[in-house]
Each structure stands twice: as structure tokens, then as C-alpha cells.
Amino acid sequence: MSPNVLERFNELPENLANHLMLTVIALSVGVLLSVPLAVWLVNRKAMQYPVLTSAGVIQTIPSLALLALMVPVLDKTAGLGLGLAPFGFYPAVIALTLYSVFPILRNTVTGILGVDPAMVEAARGVGMTERQVLMKVQLPLAAPVIIAGIRTATVWVVGIATLATPVGQRSLGNFIFTGLQTRNWTMVMFGVVSAAVLAIALDLLIGGVQKAVEHRNRRLGWTAASVLLLVIIGGLFSPAAVQWARSTDALRIAADAVVDEQHAARPIIRIGAKTFTEQYILAALIDEVMSDAGFETRRIESLGSIVIFDALATGELDVYVDYSGTIWSNDMRRDDAPPPWHVLAELSGWLAQVHNIRLKGTLGFENAYAMAMRNAHARELGVNSIDDLAEYTPEMRIGGDYEFFGRPEWQQIRDTYGLNFRDHISYDSSIMYEAVAQGQVDVISAFSSDGRIAAFDLVALEDTRQVIPPYDAVLLIGPNVSHRDDVAAALAPLVNTIDVELMRQANHMVDRDDDRMTIDQAARWLLEQITHVQAAD
């Protein structure tokens, strides 16, 4: 087992507990919604097709897209006073509940309608009311089919719950997303196998109930149902139980809280990270310095660019590193490219006035988009700049990360330089560099501080017309703690202390194939380098 998995293994109880909680709640709500709705539909044939079709349409929406869509939907409902945070638990559980409805609803309707009409008529003939017919004849006879639908929904929900990570909800997907971005396939498999084992275990339990119903086996039914009930109750309370278990000395902590009021008043600092290696390292670095300063911390990783900024602005996060150009384009909706100092000045004022976010300072390096290609290919064509590249693009293919081709920077680069690539291919950033190195594409939208530029022998083409906006790495402090000088003081040692070469080395230490470091090891190495530089000064 690789060092990263060994280091992350301690997260399994919390990730598994949250994953189980999501699954249990989504399925329970799904059953409570679907079964009564199906009963209502049975005698309303005109409504069956539109309702079942509508439920089926939800299944056509890609699961990650549905999860992401829940964020702006809940954000828009914030003014209704429902208290539903647009990040983390609520968008995840709502999306998973919607995914669970269709198989349960369809199987319940099919099961009830599939009951032998003679049995129904016989029940009515002996004087049963419609309610008695439903409860004593139709539902019992349809139970195996209904439970089969619940089993299908269970497997779906367990699998889809791994995608809750990008919206800020801890799950077994944390292993998968981190492993993908750091090219740690052992960690990916660890997450995949854990989710598969959970799905199989739940399916076997529900299958036991189904078998008991089919064979009228009371003993098996009570046993399976009792264990399943314990799992449901455990799932609801497992995250809280894990948190309690991690408090190894609760009495000592309580005593310290009484004695040290100042320490007790300190908030838990929630540190965010996007979905690539550099962000994981920087989140771990912030974790180190905040922990050293006496703060309790929590990392929330693998968030999308829009989600992470909104989470900071609404107080769901407290600290993370963003890039000036990202906020300039995505959040301020600016498409001009003034000098870096001008961007930072406007950015700082806008963040403070509009969102009460404090820009503590720059880390000292820039991570901008850069057009990159294989060094040998660039030399063969005599390409040194994006201007040089333009004439070759009709025969070339370009690869970019998920966001790139929808960003204004790409439109500016394309239009200013007259780029006309014959194909545009989106990749996960973890495999984008390998794709260009193997010749699957000719050019990629690389990141200037990424260690894989050197690792894969790529060259970043010069932006001669200075179209690409500055992307200074900036420390952002959220509104919950932006007024606290102790938080700002703890982060101060990171300001203007990391140059681009140092960041590239740290990134490469995690991304390289041989003798790679873990995220936390790379963060500690980076902190040591910062400390040495400060000591020398």
C-alpha cells in the first residue's frame, strides 16, 4: 500500500460514516416519497405516464451535473429562510434522493399492477375495503418487486454518493478524487473498493428481506430487518459517533476549554482546496501553519472553482488559496487584462466590499494558464510563442481541463491569436499532461506552476501579446474570521514566500511516478523551505 493511502487510511471511518449517512437518508426519503406516490398513481392511469416519465428524466441528467445544480438552486432559496446550506450535505442528499425515486416508484407501480386481478376481486368479494385490499393483498404480494426496486436504488445511490465530494460533502469519493488528481491509482482503487463493499453489504441485507418476503420466512425476515434497522440507525448517527470517538480525552478537552477561554473561543478553521495537486498541497500547508498556531482545522477538498468561492463567501469555508485571474474572470465578470498590481488592488477592494472577504496577500508565485506542447514537437515546427503556433492550428488538436474551453481567457487567446484548432478535447487535469506527452493532442492548456511541464518535457509558449490575465496565488480569509487578527497573523508567514520554482518542485514531488511524496509530506517540505528562507533573511 502506497504512503498516500496509509496516510489517508485514518480518514476511512469519517468518509465511510458520511457516505453511509448520505445513503441511508436519501434512500429513506426516497422510499417515503415513492411508495405513497406509486399507490396514488395506481388508480390514476392518466397520471402514470407523465409522472413516471418525469422521474425517469432525472436519471438522464449526469449525476455530477445534478449534484452541482443543487448548489445554485439552494443558493437561490436562501432568502426563504429554510436554513439549507447550498454546499455539502443538503445539495448532496437532495440530488441522491431524486436519483433514488425512479426505480422505487416504477417497481412499486409495476408490482401493485402486477397482482393477479382475481386475488383483488376475491378480497373485495369478502368485504374488504379498498384500504384493506391495498394493505393486506396488493402491497404484500407486490413487496418482492418493490424491494427489488429499493435494491436497485441502493446500488445507484452508493455509487453516485462518491460524486458528492466536489460540492463539499465528505464521502468515499474523497479517496477517488484525491487519487485521480495526484495520480495515485492505489488510493483511487481504495475508494472504489470501499464503495463497492458498502453497496454489496447493503444489497445483501435488503436482499435478505426480499428473500424472506418471497418465501414467507419469518425468522429470516426479522433477522434481516433487525440488522437493516441497526444499519439505518447507525448510518444516521455514525458521523457524530466518529467525531466523538476522535475526541480521545473529552474530559481533558472540556477542562482546557474552561481554563483557557481564549483557546476555546477560537473557531475551527475550515480550509478549502480545488481539484488538483497544487491545491491539495497548499491546503495541507495552511493546515500545518494554522495547527502550529493552536487552531483546530478541517480540510474540505476537491471543490470546483465556483463552488469553493461561493462556499467562502457564504461562510462555509474560512481559508483557501485562489488565483487572481480566476476571481477576476469568474466572479467579477471582467474580461480586460490590466497589470497584475492593478488586478490585485481592484480584487482586494471588491472582495472586502461585496463579500467581506479579506485578501491577506499573494503567496509569491503565479499559476496562469499556458499553452504547452512537447518540446521536441515545438522545436521541429520552430514554435516558441502562441503567435508562432497560429499557422499550424488547423491541423492540430488542443486539450484542456474541464473549465478551460468555457472560460473567457480561452476566447481571448483564440480570437487575439487567431487560433483555429481542428478539435478541442476536455480532460481531467490529472491525465491532460500525459495525453499531450503521448501525442493524443498537440497542445494543452497547462498551468504555469505545474511540475509536470518539466516532468513530461513540455515547453510553455510565450504569450507575446499578454492576453492571459495574471493568476497570482492569493490567500483569502472568509467573512466568519476575516476580522480576526490571530487568523491573519497565523497565515502571515506564507505571504510572498513561495516562488514558482519552489511550487513546481513541491507539485512534482507528488505527481512524479517514482519515489513520490504524500500531500502532507510535500506540504511539510514546502514549509521547511519557507522557514529556511525566512531564517536566512
DOSE-363156 format. One record per residue (C-alpha): x, y, z. Coordinates in steps of 0.02 Angstrom, whole numbers, padded with zeros to 5 digits, always signed. Layout:
BEGIN
XYZ...
END
This chain:
BEGIN
+00000+00000+00000+00070+00171-00050+00114+00306+00078-00031+00415+00022-00157+00277+00058-00077+00237+00226-00084+00420+00272-00264+00437+00214-00321+00274+00293-00362+00367+00453-00495+00460+00354-00589+00299+00313-00704+00299+00466-00760+00479+00437-00776+00460+00248-00870+00295+00265-00983+00363+00402-01033+00514+00298-01057+00406+00144-01170+00287+00241-01268+00433+00315-01300+00507+00142-01355+00339+00075-01472+00299+00220-01556+00469+00220-01575+00478+00030-01649+00303+00020-01764+00327+00169-01833+00489+00098-01842+00409-00074-01948+00265-00007-02061+00383+00092-02091+00486-00065-02102+00348-00195-02214+00216-00115-02359+00333-00069-02344+00417-00240-02350+00247-00325-02505+00198-00226-02587+00361-00279-02542+00328-00461-02611+00150-00468-02791+00207-00487-02748+00361-00592-02692+00289-00759-02691+00459-00844-02556+00518-00724-02444+00365-00731-02352+00405-00891-02312+00590-00856-02258+00556-00675-02151+00404-00716-02077+00492-00867-02034+00645-00763-01949+00535-00633-01857+00445-00772-01795+00607-00847-01698+00641-00687-01597+00484-00724-01540+00558-00889-01457+00705-00802-01273+00663-00770-01256+00633-00583-01113+00756-00558-01212+00889-00651-01367+00859-00543-01262+00874-00385-01184+01035-00448-01353+01106-00500-01416+01087-00322-01290+01218-00265-01364+01368-00359-01541+01304-00328-01515+01303-00140-01420+01467-00150-01572+01548-00231-01686+01481-00094-01577+01552+00046-01691+01704+00058-01839+01592+00103-01764+01561+00274-01759+01371+00256-01584+01362+00328-01522+01244+00192-01338+01275+00159-01300+01271-00029-01143+01167-00003-01105+00999+00073-01243+00893+00147-01403+00970+00079-01363+00976-00109-01292+00801-00097-01438+00722-00006-01569+00809-00115-01485+00752-00276-01464+00574-00212-01646+00568-00156-01702+00621-00331-01596+00482-00406-01672+00353-00289-01853+00392-00333-01870+00318-00508-01827+00133-00477-01930+00127-00317-02078+00218-00396-02077+00114-00555-02061-00053-00465-02198-00009-00339-02321+00037-00477-02272-00117-00578-02283-00230-00426-02456-00171-00373-02525-00176-00551-02450-00349-00573-02552-00425-00432-02674-00555-00501-02842-00464-00527-02932-00620-00466-02846-00601-00296-02903-00421-00287-03082-00463-00335-03086-00605-00209-03030-00486-00072-03165-00363-00119-03290-00505-00126-03262-00549+00056-03299-00370+00106-03128-00291+00116-03119-00102+00095-03004-00028-00037-02881+00016+00100-02883-00162+00167-02860-00231-00009-02708-00120-00030-02629-00157+00139-02671-00343+00154-02667-00402-00026-02585-00287-00153-02436-00221-00055-02389-00390+00023-02397-00477-00146-02302-00335-00231-02172-00325-00092-02037-00429-00181-02046-00317-00335-02046-00159-00228-01895-00219-00129-01806-00259-00293-01828-00076-00341-01756-00022-00173-01606-00135-00203-01576-00054-00372-01590+00119-00296-01470+00071-00156-01331+00021-00275-01358+00179-00378-01356+00294-00227-01200+00217-00151-01108+00238-00316-01169+00414-00352-01132+00471-00174-00946+00461-00217-00976+00614-00327-01033+00720-00179-00853+00772-00144-00847+00918-00269-00997+01002-00185-00911+00996-00016-00985+00838+00061-00863+00713+00134-00885+00537+00063-00784+00391-00003-00765+00499-00158-00631+00597-00063-00513+00450-00091-00560+00439-00275-00544+00624-00318-00382+00647-00222-00310+00490-00300-00358+00544-00476-00282+00717-00458-00120+00653-00381-00109+00503-00499-00115+00384-00352-00211+00238-00425-00199+00138-00264-00297+00273-00175-00425+00276-00316-00449+00088-00301-00459+00105-00112-00608+00222-00132-00688+00119-00269-00673-00045-00174-00737+00034-00012-00892+00099-00103-00917-00069-00188-00906-00164-00023-01033-00045+00055-01152-00067-00093-01137-00257-00086-01164-00261+00101-01322-00155+00092-01385-00252-00059-01363-00418+00035-01458-00352+00186-01604-00289+00081-01595-00448-00021-01616-00546+00140-01778-00453+00174-01835-00485-00005-01798-00671+00009-01890-00682+00175-02043-00599+00098-02041-00712-00055-02026-00872+00048-02131-00815+00196-01982-00846+00310-02020-00750+00469-01856-00791+00555-01750-00732+00409-01862-00580+00389-01846-00525+00569-01658-00555+00569-01626-00460+00406-01746-00320+00453-01667-00300+00625-01491-00290+00556-01551-00170+00421-01635-00061+00552-01473-00056+00652-01379-00004+00495-01505+00135+00462-01493+00199+00640-01304+00181+00636-01297+00272+00470-01392+00420+00540-01278+00439+00690-01113+00369+00626-01031+00537+00579-01067+00605+00753-01003+00444+00830-00841+00454+00731-00817+00634+00784-00846+00585+00965-00726+00439+00951-00590+00554+00884-00600+00654+01045-00484+00536+01140-00491+00634+01300-00656+00727+01309-00640+00772+01492-00468+00848+01467-00530+00948+01318-00679+01012+01418-00565+01061+01562-00447+01151+01444-00595+01244+01371-00644+01309+01542-00467+01356+01592-00414+01431+01426-00560+01539+01370-00460+01618+01232-00420+01449+01156-00599+01394+01175-00658+01547+01082-00554+01502+00931-00657+01436+00787-00624+01278+00689-00536+01339+00531-00610+01257+00377-00481+01252+00237-00536+01228+00057-00448+01154-00093-00490+01135-00277-00465+00978-00378-00280+00974-00420-00114+00934-00337-00058+01112-00300-00219+01150-00209-00206+00995-00101-00027+01042-00054-00072+01221-00013-00222+01166+00092-00107+01048+00188+00019+01191+00207-00113+01306+00279-00169+01163+00391+00010+01149+00458+00031+01334+00499-00143+01352+00574-00118+01196+00682+00053+01261+00737-00035+01422+00790-00154+01323+00901-00309+01317+00789-00414+01164+00760-00431+01135+00573-00533+01040+00447-00494+01017+00263-00632+01016+00132-00554+00964-00033-00593+00931-00216-00711+01079-00240-00745+01163-00407-00691+01343-00438-00865+01417-00425-00917+01308-00279-00762+01346-00175-00776+01535-00194-00962+01534-00154-00927+01423-00003-00801+01550+00062-00918+01697+00030-01062+01614+00123-00956+01562+00271-00949+01375+00234-00759+01391+00217-00637+01503+00309-00473+01499+00211-00411+01442+00042-00293+01492-00097-00368+01557-00258-00294+01641-00411-00321+01822-00455-00367+01787-00636-00497+01658-00587-00591+01779-00474-00566+01920-00599-00650+01819-00738-00771+01703-00647-00835+01810-00506-00802+01992-00554-00851+01954-00735-00706+02057-00802-00634+02023-00974-00498+02155-00978-00316+02118-00932-00237+02263-00834-00066+02245-00749-00055+02121-00604-00041+02258-00471-00200+02339-00539-00294+02172-00535-00240+02140-00355-00291+02314-00298-00465+02304-00375-00484+02125-00320-00444+02164-00138-00570+02307-00132-00707+02208-00219-00687+02057-00106-00695+02163+00051-00843+02272-00003-00952+02141-00086-00914+01983+00014-00821+02037+00171-00677+01926+00116-00502+01977+00168-00362+01959+00041-00214+01926+00154-00085+01937+00015-00003+01840-00125+00098+01683-00094+00233+01744-00213+00201+01642-00370+00082+01642-00516-00011+01491-00585-00077+01554-00750-00142+01460-00899-00006+01424-01026-00012+01345-01199+00108+01199-01187+00167+01067-01310+00301+00934-01322+00473+01012-01326+00528+00905-01474+00371+00948-01572+00393+01134-01538+00574+01129-01597+00526+01032-01752+00399+01166-01801+00503+01313-01740+00366+01366-01619+00416+01473-01470+00261+01580-01443+00073+01570-01466+00096+01685-01616+00209+01554-01696+00081+01419-01660-00065+01502-01750-00024+01445-01927-00015+01261-01876-00177+01252-01776-00294+01197-01920-00203+01029-01916-00188+01018-01727-00293+00960-01581-00294+01051-01414-00333+00977-01244-00395+01074-01093-00460+01044-00918-00647+01040-00886-00661+01228-00864-00543+01295-00996-00647+01299-01155-00790+01385-01065-00681+01521-00989-00662+01698-01060-00472+01677-01061-00486+01543-01196-00597+01653-01303-00473+01796-01286-00324+01686-01329-00415+01606-01475-00478+01769-01550-00323+01876-01519-00202+01749-01593-00321+01681-01725-00311+01501-01664-00416+01378-01762-00386+01204-01692-00471+01062-01783-00528+00982-01621-00549+01027-01437-00541+00888-01308-00579+00906-01123-00480+00803-00998-00467+00780-00814-00314+00883-00769-00231+00728-00695-00213+00647-00867-00206+00801-00979-00015+00810-00973+00005+00627-01014-00113+00649-01162-00001+00780-01244+00157+00684-01199+00088+00530-01290+00033+00633-01441-00154+00614-01415-00164+00804-01430-00037+00930-01493-00063+01071-01367-00137+01082-01192-00193+01221-01076-00060+01188-00945-00036+01276-00778+00124+01377-00766+00172+01315-00591+00138+01131-00630+00288+01017-00606+00227+00905-00746+00283+01032-00876+00462+00982-00839+00420+00801-00797+00344+00770-00970+00473+00878-01062+00347+01009-01117+00376+01190-01162+00259+01334-01115+00237+01450-01263+00264+01636-01238+00110+01745-01227+00186+01886-01331+00028+01991-01335-00002+01970-01147-00180+01910-01170-00182+01789-01024-00229+01883-00864-00119+01870-00709-00151+01722-00596-00064+01767-00434-00096+01641-00295-00187+01738-00159-00232+01694+00019-00417+01726+00053-00495+01734+00227-00684+01711+00237-00810+01827+00322-00825+01720+00478-00644+01752+00527-00591+01898+00417-00596+02015+00568-00484+01904+00675-00305+01965+00686-00247+01798+00758-00302+01708+00599-00215+01836+00489-00059+01828+00597-00052+01638+00584-00058+01650+00393+00067+01794+00381+00222+01680+00363+00154+01616+00197+00140+01787+00113+00267+01817-00027+00372+01666+00023+00341+01538-00116+00415+01569-00288+00355+01475-00441+00506+01358-00446+00478+01306-00266+00294+01271-00301+00339+01171-00457+00458+01063-00355+00325+01029-00223+00197+00985-00358+00321+00871-00445+00362+00779-00283+00181+00722-00276+00149+00696-00462+00306+00600-00511+00290+00413-00538+00441+00357-00437+00480+00394-00255+00333+00512-00240+00288+00606-00082+00119+00614+00000+00023+00778+00000+00064+00810+00183+00247+00767+00158+00259+00891+00014+00173+01024+00119+00295+00996+00263+00442+01005+00141+00373+01168+00072+00354+01238+00248+00534+01191+00287+00595+01284+00133+00493+01437+00182+00564+01430+00358+00743+01417+00293+00720+01567+00180+00645+01671+00321+00786+01620+00438+00915+01670+00307+00833+01840+00289
END
